[in-house]
Amino acid sequence: MNDSRRRRRAATAFLGLGLSIAIGMSACSSGSSAPEAAPAANQDQHAGGGTGTPAAAAKITAMPAAGAQNVAPGEPVKVTVADGTIQSVTLTNQDGKQVGGQPAPDKKSWATTEPLGYGKTYTWAGTAVGADGKPAQLSGAFTTVVPKRQMQGSLNVGDNQEYGIAMPIALTFGSKVSDKAAVEKALSVETTPKAEGSWAWLDGDTSVHWRPKEYFKPGTEVKVNAKLYGVKIGEGVYGKQDVAASFKIGRSQIVKGNTQSHRMQVIRDGQQIADYPVSYGLDSDPGRVTHSGTHVVMSKHPTYSMSNPRYNYTDVNVPWAVRISNNGEFIHGLAASIWAQGKKNISHGCLNLSPKNAKEYFDGVLPGDPVEIEGSTQQLSAKDGDYSDWTYSWEDWSKKSAANS
């Protein structure tokens, strides 16, 4: 190897050694024997030194809100908490009395268990703990409305009573209801077994009725609840008190009558149990003819005094009278018309039976039993009284609900 090649190799070796030393020196920091660790990605710089999004504070929502005025006592009264749980809630009236209430099992909400009063001031107080572990305070006050007038509703059904399969539920008020949707929202009907049904406003908006789409099944248990207290019924008018009833539907009994055959059959639980001769209302007089359509038994009386000044009679006592409409139609006994029963229609709209047959029918009848009449020249309609519910088709009936309008 010549001298020039030896000199080049020695120079290359020297340069490589110098590069290795430079790299080793650059890896060391002044006064340290190990490299400094870089901050971890997304390291939380907040309390606790944990990782992830910071824990949220509790968010409390009170209904009614602090500062609210003219609150209807029937509106929901509750507290809800997001991103936390309730520790305590109190609602106190102006006399220092606490309103009853309780939290939900998950402690995410609290609601009253008793109604508020009219024209009172209520104060919220309480604490919730957020996901951040910090407390949040509930405070503030609201006032309830002073009504110009309170209105009461009454039910046509009673507790522990038994009714027929066509029985409508009627809730009647002393005057016209202007906020029908608010009232209907406060009403509920529970049936066992379940029956499809709907409310409908009748009688100039002073009465709302509930009926099933089809006749009730025998044995149905029915619960109706009208939570009217504190509900705004109209401008300045609020509900006075709640009303409720629980009742039962009895056996199925349907009367089928035909004014042209002058007969009346009684069908109980699908079996005919009677076929009576009848004298219906005089066909030639629209004021006396028995109306065709589905009537509903409204009441029954061992004796009843009949009067109709238009036809020149008053205080005619008849036995075993069963009212089937408010236009004067009854099923009752009348010995004086036995000669026409089963042959000719001569009554003033009633179904005349012999006293014996009338008593037999009377003993087995229930309010709410349907009486289906056909064959006459006049149809039963809403103007014929309170229980015209079954004269409407289901489609037309449903349209009378404020919830469906």
C-alpha positions in Angstrom: 0.0 0.0 0.0 1.5 3.3 -1.0 1.8 6.3 1.5 -1.1 8.3 0.0 -3.7 5.5 0.5 -2.5 4.9 4.1 -2.9 8.6 4.9 -6.5 8.7 3.6 -7.7 5.7 5.7 -6.1 7.1 8.9 -8.0 10.4 8.3 -11.3 8.6 7.8 -10.9 6.6 11.0 -10.2 9.7 12.9 -13.3 11.5 11.6 -15.6 8.5 12.5 -14.3 8.5 16.0 -14.9 12.2 16.4 -18.5 11.9 15.2 -19.2 9.1 17.7 -17.9 11.3 20.6 -20.0 14.2 19.5 -23.3 12.2 19.4 -22.6 10.8 22.9 -22.0 14.2 24.3 -25.2 15.7 22.8 -27.4 13.1 24.6 -26.4 14.4 28.0 -27.9 17.5 29.7 -25.8 19.7 31.9 -25.6 18.2 35.4 -28.0 15.2 34.6 -27.4 11.6 34.0 -30.9 10.8 32.5 -33.1 12.5 29.9 -36.1 14.7 31.1 -39.6 13.1 30.7 -42.0 14.9 28.3 -45.5 15.8 29.7 -48.1 13.0 29.1 -50.6 13.7 26.3 -53.8 15.2 27.6 -52.6 15.3 31.2 -55.3 17.0 33.3 -53.9 20.0 35.1 -57.0 20.3 37.4 -57.8 19.2 40.9 -56.8 15.6 41.8 -54.3 15.3 39.0 -56.6 12.8 37.2 -57.1 12.5 33.5 -60.2 13.3 31.3 -62.8 16.1 31.2 -63.2 18.1 34.4 -66.0 16.9 36.7 -69.2 19.0 36.2 -71.0 21.1 38.8 -74.6 20.3 39.8 -77.3 22.0 37.8 -80.6 22.5 39.7 -83.9 23.3 38.1 -86.9 24.2 40.2 -90.5 24.2 38.9 -92.0 26.7 39.6 -88.8 28.8 39.2 -87.8 31.3 41.8 -89.6 34.6 41.1 -92.6 33.0 39.3 -96.0 34.6 40.0 -99.6 33.6 39.6 -98.7 30.0 39.5 -101.6 27.6 39.2 -101.5 25.1 42.1 -102.2 22.3 39.8 -99.0 22.7 37.8 -96.1 20.3 38.5 -94.1 21.2 41.6 -90.7 19.6 41.5 -86.9 19.9 41.5 -84.5 18.1 39.1 -80.7 17.9 39.2 -78.3 17.3 36.3 -74.7 16.2 36.9 -75.4 15.6 40.6 -77.7 14.3 43.3 -80.1 15.9 45.8 -79.0 16.1 49.4 -82.1 18.0 50.7 -85.1 20.0 49.4 -87.7 21.9 51.4 -90.6 24.0 50.2 -92.1 26.2 52.9 -95.2 28.3 52.8 -95.6 31.8 54.2 -96.7 30.4 57.6 -93.5 28.4 58.0 -95.1 25.0 57.2 -93.2 22.6 55.0 -95.0 21.1 52.0 -94.9 17.3 51.9 -92.5 15.9 49.2 -90.0 13.2 48.5 -87.0 12.5 46.3 -87.0 9.9 43.5 -85.0 6.7 44.3 -82.0 7.9 42.2 -82.1 11.3 44.0 -82.1 13.1 40.7 -85.5 14.7 41.3 -87.9 15.7 44.1 -91.7 16.3 43.9 -94.4 17.4 46.2 -96.8 14.8 47.7 -99.6 17.3 48.6 -101.2 20.2 46.8 -100.3 23.9 47.1 -102.8 26.5 48.2 -104.2 29.4 46.3 -102.8 32.9 46.9 -99.7 31.8 48.9 -96.0 32.4 48.8 -93.6 29.4 48.8 -89.9 29.4 49.4 -87.4 26.9 48.0 -84.3 25.7 50.0 -82.0 22.8 49.5 -78.7 21.4 48.4 -77.4 19.1 45.7 -73.9 17.7 45.3 -72.3 17.8 41.8 -70.1 15.3 40.1 -67.3 17.6 41.1 -68.0 16.9 44.7 -69.0 20.5 45.4 -72.4 21.5 46.9 -74.9 23.7 44.9 -77.6 25.6 46.7 -81.4 25.9 45.9 -83.2 29.1 47.0 -85.8 31.6 45.9 -89.6 32.0 46.2 -92.7 32.0 44.0 -96.4 32.9 44.5 -99.6 31.1 43.6 -102.6 32.6 41.8 -105.6 34.1 43.5 -108.6 32.8 41.5 -111.5 35.1 40.5 -113.7 32.0 40.8 -113.4 28.3 41.6 -115.4 25.7 39.6 -116.4 22.2 40.7 -117.1 19.1 38.6 -119.4 16.2 39.6 -119.3 12.6 38.3 -122.3 10.5 37.4 -120.7 7.3 38.7 -120.1 6.2 42.3 -117.6 4.1 44.2 -118.2 0.4 44.4 -121.3 0.6 42.1 -122.1 -1.8 39.3 -123.2 -0.6 35.9 -124.2 -1.9 32.5 -122.0 -2.4 29.5 -122.9 0.9 27.8 -122.4 3.1 30.9 -120.8 6.4 29.9 -118.7 8.4 32.4 -119.9 12.0 32.7 -118.2 14.9 34.4 -120.5 17.9 34.6 -119.7 21.5 35.6 -121.9 24.3 36.8 -121.0 26.6 33.8 -119.2 26.5 30.5 -115.6 25.4 30.4 -113.4 27.5 28.2 -110.0 25.7 28.6 -111.3 22.2 27.7 -107.8 20.9 26.8 -106.4 21.7 30.3 -109.4 20.0 31.9 -109.1 16.9 29.7 -105.4 16.7 30.4 -106.3 16.4 34.1 -108.7 13.4 33.5 -107.8 9.7 33.4 -109.7 6.5 33.0 -108.1 3.1 33.8 -109.9 -0.1 32.8 -109.1 -3.7 33.5 -109.1 -5.3 31.0 -108.0 -2.4 28.9 -110.7 -0.8 26.8 -110.1 1.8 24.1 -112.1 5.0 24.8 -112.2 8.7 24.4 -113.5 11.9 26.0 -116.0 14.1 24.2 -117.4 17.5 25.1 -121.2 17.8 25.1 -124.0 20.0 26.4 -122.6 23.4 25.4 -119.2 22.6 26.9 -120.5 22.2 30.4 -120.1 18.4 30.4 -117.4 16.0 29.2 -118.2 12.3 28.7 -116.0 9.2 28.3 -117.2 6.1 26.6 -115.4 3.0 25.2 -115.2 2.4 21.5 -117.4 -0.7 21.9 -119.5 -1.8 24.9 -117.5 -2.7 28.0 -116.7 -6.4 28.5 -118.6 -7.8 31.5 -116.6 -7.7 34.7 -114.4 -4.7 33.7 -113.0 -2.7 36.6 -113.0 1.0 35.9 -111.2 3.8 37.8 -111.8 7.5 36.8 -109.8 10.3 38.3 -110.4 14.0 37.7 -107.5 15.9 39.2 -109.2 19.3 38.8 -107.8 21.1 41.9 -105.6 24.0 40.8 -106.2 23.5 37.1 -106.9 26.6 35.0 -110.4 26.0 33.6 -110.9 29.5 32.1 -109.7 33.1 32.4 -109.4 33.6 36.2 -111.3 30.3 36.8 -109.6 27.4 38.5 -110.6 23.9 39.7 -112.0 23.7 43.3 -111.3 20.0 44.1 -110.4 16.6 42.7 -113.1 13.9 42.2 -112.7 10.2 41.6 -114.6 6.9 41.5 -114.0 3.2 41.1 -116.8 0.9 39.8 -117.4 -2.3 38.1 -119.2 -3.4 34.9 -121.7 -6.2 35.6 -123.2 -8.8 33.3 -124.0 -8.1 29.7 -127.6 -7.2 29.1 -129.0 -5.7 25.9 -132.6 -4.8 25.1 -133.5 -5.1 21.5 -136.8 -3.5 20.6 -138.7 -3.0 17.3 -141.6 -0.5 17.1 -143.1 -2.3 14.1 -143.1 -5.8 15.6 -144.3 -4.4 18.9 -141.8 -6.7 20.8 -138.9 -6.3 23.1 -136.2 -9.0 23.7 -133.8 -9.1 26.6 -130.5 -10.6 25.8 -128.3 -11.5 28.8 -124.7 -12.8 28.3 -125.6 -13.7 24.7 -128.8 -15.6 25.6 -132.4 -14.4 25.1 -134.1 -14.5 28.5 -137.3 -12.6 27.7 -139.5 -11.6 24.7 -142.2 -9.1 25.8 -145.2 -7.7 24.0 -144.9 -3.8 24.0 -146.9 -0.8 23.0 -144.5 1.9 21.7 -145.1 5.6 21.1 -147.8 6.5 18.6 -146.2 6.4 15.1 -148.3 9.1 13.5 -147.3 11.8 16.0 -143.6 12.9 15.9 -144.1 14.2 19.5 -145.1 10.8 20.7 -143.1 8.3 18.6 -140.5 6.3 20.4 -137.1 7.2 19.0 -134.9 4.7 17.2 -131.2 4.4 18.4 -129.2 3.2 21.3 -130.6 4.4 24.5 -128.9 3.9 27.9 -130.7 3.0 31.2 -130.3 6.1 33.4 -132.3 5.2 36.5 -135.1 3.1 37.8 -138.0 3.8 40.2 -140.6 1.4 41.8 -143.2 4.1 41.0 -143.0 7.3 38.9 -145.3 10.2 38.4 -145.7 11.0 34.7 -146.8 14.5 33.5 -147.0 16.0 30.0 -149.1 19.2 29.9 -148.8 19.3 26.1 -150.9 16.1 25.9 -153.1 17.1 28.8 -152.1 14.7 31.5 -150.4 15.2 34.9 -149.3 13.0 37.8 -150.1 9.7 36.3 -148.4 7.1 38.5 -146.9 4.1 36.8 -145.1 1.1 38.3 -141.6 -0.2 37.7 -140.3 2.7 35.6 -136.9 2.5 34.0 -135.7 5.8 32.5 -133.9 5.4 29.1 -133.5 9.0 28.0 -134.2 12.6 29.2 -136.9 13.2 26.6 -139.5 11.3 28.6 -138.9 7.8 27.4 -139.2 5.0 30.0 -139.9 1.3 30.0 -142.7 0.9 32.6 -145.8 -1.1 33.4 -149.2 0.1 32.4 -152.2 -2.1 32.9 -154.5 0.2 30.9 -152.6 -0.5 27.6 -152.3 -4.3 27.9 -154.9 -4.6 25.1 -152.5 -2.8 22.7 -149.2 -4.4 23.8 -147.8 -6.6 21.1 -150.4 -5.2 18.6 -150.4 -1.4 18.4 -148.4 1.6 19.4 -150.4 4.1 21.5 -148.1 5.4 24.1 -146.5 8.9 24.5 -143.0 7.6 23.7 -142.6 5.1 26.4 -142.4 1.3 26.1 -145.5 0.0 27.9 -145.4 -3.5 29.4 -147.8 -5.3 31.6 -147.1 -4.6 35.3 -146.0 -8.3 35.7 -143.5 -8.1 32.8 -142.3 -4.6 33.8 -141.5 -5.9 37.3 -139.6 -8.8 35.9 -137.5 -6.5 33.7 -137.1 -4.0 36.5 -135.6 -6.5 38.9 -132.8 -7.4 36.5 -131.9 -4.1 35.0 -128.7 -2.0 35.8 -128.0 1.7 35.0 -125.9 1.7 31.9 -127.7 -1.2 30.2 -128.2 -0.4 26.5 -131.6 -0.4 25.0 -131.4 -0.6 21.2 -134.6 0.5 19.4 -135.3 0.4 15.7 -138.3 0.8 13.3 -139.5 4.3 14.2 -139.6 7.5 12.1 -137.5 9.5 14.6 -133.9 9.0 15.6 -132.4 9.5 19.0 -130.0 12.4 19.1 -128.0 14.7 21.4 -131.1 16.9 22.0 -132.8 13.9 23.7 -130.8 14.2 26.8 -127.7 13.3 28.8 -126.9 9.8 27.5 -126.9 10.2 23.8 -123.2 9.0 23.7 -124.0 5.9 21.6 -125.8 7.9 18.9 -122.4 9.0 17.5 -120.1 7.0 15.3 -116.7 6.3 16.9 -115.1 8.7 14.4 -117.5 11.5 15.2 -117.2 10.9 19.0 -113.4 11.0 18.9 -113.5 14.4 17.2 -115.3 15.9 20.2 -112.2 15.4 22.3 -110.2 18.6 23.0 -107.1 16.4 22.9 -107.9 15.4 19.3 -109.1 18.7 18.0 
